[in-house]
Amino acid sequence: MEKFVLIVVLFYFLQISVVSSGRVLFLVPITSKSELNVFRPFAIALAEKGHHVTFVASVASSNATAMPPTWEEIVPIQIQVTDEDFATGDLVEKRKILKNKFQFLLSFDFNFPLLCHQIYQNREFQDKVLGQEFDVAITSVFAHTCLEGIFHKKNIPFIYYSSCAVPQWISRLTGFNQPVSYVPIPLLQYTDKMSFSERVTNAVSVWWLNVVMDWKTKPSSELIYREYLGENMPGLGEIQSSASLVLSNSHYALTLPRPLPPDIIEIGGLHCRPGEKLSKVRPKKSEGLRSFLIIIFCLNYEFL
């Protein structure tokens, strides 16, 4: 009997594993407020588990005082600074460009040099990001190419997080080229049931965006991060190909079924919160007209 008890006790202690927290860097300072809604819940969950999270964002959290003690937030640029890059001109004209697919694709770019320089020159960013060590980094697949040199400089394993279905210029970094015959790029909002002309448009669009990435974005991004991190930094393509994982805010039930390799994982809905009851809306007698509650339910927010 004593031997049996001893075996049970030994077996119990053998199941105990040592768990340690890590230092996680979320590098998303060039994102819209809506895109941050995808990243922030994920980061907060890691902080609540005891990991030290450094969240570099474009907009400060509205409830910063309620964050876990392991949470550290940096806003190196104010969101208003991005007006010149993202929202120059009349909003109606911008909408017209979005409707004209080829005009939009011709004007598309992955890099924003003005914002990149301002981020690198920010004192807090230099101290709390460039001056610290991290165990892992998570960044957006969009607009952060000029900052990806930091991962190589600091020798940080990094993960791409896509706020939509993984685009072709990211999936090819894993060695997988998504078939253009039935996998549309997210920017076009096609379905997997494309006509011949839509397939041609999709194929040309994929080719064009790869050209923009290889011949425009990569050289300009390399100039920026080499200016601040050293001239001996490798090319952007070499850095991007070392990504450990790609997380995609998509799900075949909400978007489209698509073939994906093991290192691209669909996590659609990860940022969702538990449902809450809607408050009752009662019209005021003084208004004279009836009040209406309009609820917009959208599964694709890319151009809202």
C-alpha positions as MATLAB code, in Angstrom:
seq = 'MEKFVLIVVLFYFLQISVVSSGRVLFLVPITSKSELNVFRPFAIALAEKGHHVTFVASVASSNATAMPPTWEEIVPIQIQVTDEDFATGDLVEKRKILKNKFQFLLSFDFNFPLLCHQIYQNREFQDKVLGQEFDVAITSVFAHTCLEGIFHKKNIPFIYYSSCAVPQWISRLTGFNQPVSYVPIPLLQYTDKMSFSERVTNAVSVWWLNVVMDWKTKPSSELIYREYLGENMPGLGEIQSSASLVLSNSHYALTLPRPLPPDIIEIGGLHCRPGEKLSKVRPKKSEGLRSFLIIIFCLNYEFL';
ca = [
       0.000    0.000    0.000;
       2.834    2.391    0.882;
       4.504    1.679   -2.441;
       1.270    2.434   -4.263;
       0.892    5.783   -2.462;
       4.531    6.623   -3.231;
       4.012    5.849   -6.918;
       0.883    8.041   -7.016;
       2.736   10.931   -5.337;
       5.692   10.617   -7.717;
       3.355   10.476  -10.702;
       1.586   13.619   -9.471;
       4.809   15.587   -9.167;
       5.975   14.411  -12.569;
       2.936   16.171  -14.079;
       4.058   19.549  -12.704;
       5.728   21.702  -15.323;
       7.543   24.977  -14.941;
       5.733   27.871  -16.620;
       7.293   31.287  -17.127;
       5.971   34.514  -18.549;
       7.521   36.240  -21.528;
       8.027   39.713  -22.926;
       5.735   40.277  -25.891;
       5.972   43.197  -28.306;
       2.908   44.243  -30.318;
       4.224   46.539  -33.041;
       1.181   48.173  -34.650;
       1.725   51.977  -34.618;
       0.550   52.487  -38.231;
      -2.974   51.114  -38.020;
      -6.477   52.465  -38.021;
      -8.579   52.468  -34.887;
     -10.814   49.718  -36.260;
      -7.824   47.475  -36.999;
      -6.541   47.973  -33.454;
      -9.795   46.402  -32.268;
      -8.460   43.132  -33.667;
      -5.037   43.366  -31.984;
      -5.825   44.888  -28.569;
      -8.061   42.108  -27.090;
      -5.410   39.523  -28.006;
      -2.690   41.612  -26.346;
      -4.782   42.239  -23.222;
      -5.468   38.497  -22.856;
      -1.724   37.794  -22.907;
      -1.128   40.502  -20.289;
      -3.837   39.031  -18.064;
      -2.034   35.675  -18.258;
       1.045   37.298  -16.717;
       3.086   38.120  -19.837;
       4.704   41.541  -20.021;
       3.117   43.168  -23.064;
       4.487   46.273  -24.745;
       1.732   47.531  -27.036;
       2.917   50.102  -29.600;
      -0.232   51.586  -31.123;
      -1.554   54.530  -33.104;
      -4.398   55.249  -30.659;
      -4.251   55.065  -26.864;
      -6.578   52.699  -24.997;
      -9.734   54.325  -23.677;
      -9.498   52.361  -20.404;
      -5.761   52.499  -19.729;
      -6.278   52.532  -15.943;
      -8.079   49.177  -16.076;
      -5.224   47.396  -17.849;
      -3.263   44.597  -16.120;
      -0.066   45.635  -14.281;
       2.024   43.855  -16.923;
       0.612   46.127  -19.644;
       2.728   48.913  -21.174;
       1.400   51.076  -23.985;
       3.270   53.425  -26.284;
       1.745   55.821  -28.815;
       4.740   57.202  -30.771;
       2.576   59.119  -33.255;
      -0.894   60.566  -32.914;
      -3.554   59.252  -35.257;
      -4.055   62.795  -36.646;
      -0.594   62.596  -38.195;
      -1.838   59.888  -40.533;
      -4.374   62.228  -42.144;
      -1.816   63.297  -44.747;
      -1.053   59.690  -45.633;
      -4.470   58.049  -45.409;
      -7.150   60.681  -45.888;
      -5.848   63.482  -48.084;
      -8.555   65.037  -50.215;
     -12.299   64.752  -50.337;
     -13.836   61.614  -48.816;
     -16.256   61.209  -51.736;
     -13.349   61.198  -54.181;
     -11.603   58.568  -52.063;
     -14.705   56.390  -52.281;
     -14.709   56.745  -56.069;
     -11.108   55.543  -56.177;
     -11.996   52.506  -54.072;
     -14.802   51.616  -56.496;
     -12.423   51.863  -59.439;
     -10.344   48.748  -58.783;
      -7.472   49.504  -61.151;
      -7.179   53.124  -60.062;
      -7.075   51.989  -56.438;
      -4.453   49.312  -57.100;
      -2.255   51.745  -59.023;
      -2.289   54.135  -56.062;
      -1.722   51.387  -53.474;
       1.429   51.366  -51.348;
       2.643   49.342  -48.372;
       5.000   51.918  -46.925;
       4.490   55.314  -45.246;
       7.924   56.986  -44.945;
       6.747   60.083  -43.043;
       5.232   57.988  -40.269;
       8.198   55.611  -40.162;
      10.686   58.421  -39.548;
       8.514   59.927  -36.824;
       8.237   56.568  -35.045;
      11.973   55.876  -35.122;
      12.694   59.402  -33.848;
      10.250   59.159  -30.951;
      12.206   59.112  -27.662;
       9.812   56.769  -25.854;
       9.926   54.322  -28.767;
      13.729   54.373  -28.692;
      13.837   53.667  -24.951;
      11.030   51.128  -24.556;
      11.299   49.268  -27.867;
      14.757   49.678  -29.366;
      16.338   49.700  -25.914;
      14.600   46.566  -24.588;
      14.705   42.822  -25.204;
      11.642   40.768  -26.184;
      10.846   37.073  -26.483;
       8.396   37.417  -29.362;
       6.902   40.178  -31.510;
       3.547   40.425  -33.291;
       2.924   42.907  -36.091;
       0.406   43.678  -38.790;
       0.864   42.461  -42.362;
      -0.001   45.975  -43.554;
       2.124   49.152  -43.589;
       4.849   48.115  -41.103;
       7.597   46.982  -43.470;
       9.877   49.886  -42.478;
       9.829   48.653  -38.851;
      10.425   44.959  -39.515;
      14.194   45.451  -39.477;
      13.859   45.708  -35.684;
      13.098   41.979  -35.502;
      16.417   41.098  -37.121;
      18.379   43.722  -35.204;
      17.035   42.535  -31.841;
      16.906   38.858  -32.875;
      13.188   38.610  -32.026;
      11.043   35.769  -33.404;
       7.995   37.435  -34.917;
       4.459   36.609  -35.975;
       2.362   38.284  -38.649;
      -1.231   39.067  -37.720;
      -3.589   39.805  -40.599;
      -6.789   41.696  -39.758;
      -8.436   40.085  -42.799;
      -7.916   36.949  -44.860;
      -4.194   36.497  -45.497;
      -3.250   38.373  -48.678;
      -1.161   36.754  -51.397;
       1.934   38.912  -50.822;
       2.138   37.479  -47.290;
       1.258   33.839  -47.996;
       4.013   33.640  -50.616;
       6.544   34.356  -47.843;
       5.687   30.930  -46.414;
       6.371   29.339  -49.808;
       2.694   29.067  -50.674;
       1.152   30.873  -53.638;
      -2.619   30.980  -53.282;
      -4.367   29.957  -56.533;
      -5.718   33.098  -58.208;
      -8.454   31.128  -59.970;
     -10.624   30.902  -56.846;
      -8.819   32.812  -54.041;
      -9.369   36.567  -54.527;
      -7.203   39.173  -52.878;
      -9.015   40.849  -49.951;
      -8.871   44.278  -51.610;
     -11.171   43.271  -54.484;
     -13.978   41.709  -52.446;
     -14.606   38.972  -54.995;
     -15.914   35.545  -54.032;
     -14.506   32.127  -54.927;
     -17.086   31.991  -57.757;
     -15.300   34.412  -60.096;
     -16.108   34.945  -63.732;
     -13.356   34.802  -66.350;
     -12.892   38.578  -66.336;
     -12.769   38.617  -62.525;
     -10.125   35.900  -62.546;
      -8.056   37.933  -64.981;
      -8.480   41.018  -62.794;
      -7.500   39.006  -59.730;
      -4.413   37.518  -61.399;
      -3.247   40.918  -62.673;
      -3.874   42.456  -59.258;
      -1.795   39.805  -57.479;
       1.015   40.302  -59.979;
       0.859   44.092  -59.616;
       0.882   44.073  -55.812;
       3.897   41.753  -55.858;
       5.631   44.229  -58.170;
       4.784   47.104  -55.804;
       6.122   45.125  -52.842;
       9.337   44.013  -54.558;
      10.259   47.144  -56.507;
       8.795   49.997  -54.471;
       8.052   49.021  -50.880;
      11.100   46.879  -50.172;
      13.741   49.402  -51.364;
      12.095   52.353  -49.567;
      11.626   50.346  -46.360;
      15.221   49.122  -46.408;
      16.508   52.694  -46.731;
      14.524   53.735  -43.660;
      15.417   50.921  -41.257;
      19.069   50.926  -42.367;
      19.243   54.627  -41.536;
      18.296   53.913  -37.909;
      19.463   50.311  -37.362;
      22.660   50.109  -39.406;
      23.758   49.824  -43.019;
      24.606   46.135  -42.616;
      20.963   45.147  -42.161;
      19.748   42.435  -44.594;
      17.075   42.974  -47.211;
      13.399   43.053  -46.320;
      12.663   39.839  -48.197;
      15.144   37.898  -46.059;
      13.632   39.299  -42.866;
      10.028   38.624  -43.908;
      10.764   35.032  -44.905;
      11.890   34.305  -41.332;
       8.407   34.910  -39.886;
       7.530   32.097  -37.477;
       3.768   32.142  -37.977;
       0.929   33.970  -39.704;
      -2.347   34.506  -37.844;
      -5.367   35.347  -39.960;
      -8.513   37.061  -38.707;
     -10.647   34.910  -40.965;
     -12.690   31.722  -40.882;
     -14.088   29.634  -43.706;
     -17.591   30.077  -42.260;
     -17.303   33.875  -42.513;
     -15.032   34.443  -45.509;
     -14.160   31.840  -48.143;
     -12.665   28.360  -47.965;
      -9.050   28.470  -49.073;
      -6.063   26.092  -48.919;
      -3.566   27.111  -46.227;
      -0.237   25.639  -45.091;
       0.283   24.704  -41.402;
       2.053   27.967  -40.553;
      -0.969   30.092  -41.540;
      -3.687   29.725  -38.904;
      -7.210   31.113  -39.124;
      -8.290   32.633  -35.799;
     -11.371   34.584  -36.880;
     -13.391   35.777  -33.898;
     -10.491   35.649  -31.432;
     -11.019   39.326  -30.585;
     -14.773   39.011  -29.987;
     -16.185   39.745  -26.545;
     -19.087   38.000  -24.771;
     -22.474   39.289  -25.878;
     -24.311   41.881  -23.848;
     -27.953   42.815  -23.784;
     -28.891   45.908  -25.768;
     -30.247   48.779  -23.747;
     -33.864   49.715  -24.382;
     -34.346   52.726  -26.636;
     -37.407   54.807  -25.900;
     -38.370   57.828  -28.019;
     -38.596   61.136  -26.265;
     -42.001   62.762  -26.320;
     -40.439   66.132  -27.072;
     -38.946   64.882  -30.334;
     -42.296   64.668  -32.093;
     -40.952   61.971  -34.447;
     -40.298   58.338  -33.698;
     -36.753   57.350  -32.859;
     -35.207   54.379  -34.607;
     -32.273   52.184  -33.625;
     -30.221   51.163  -36.630;
     -27.888   48.208  -36.182;
     -25.228   47.595  -38.824;
     -24.047   43.994  -38.990;
     -21.049   43.550  -41.256;
     -18.707   40.615  -41.724;
     -16.317   42.520  -43.968;
     -15.101   45.837  -42.589;
     -12.210   46.512  -44.966;
     -13.655   49.606  -46.620;
     -16.239   50.743  -44.088;
];
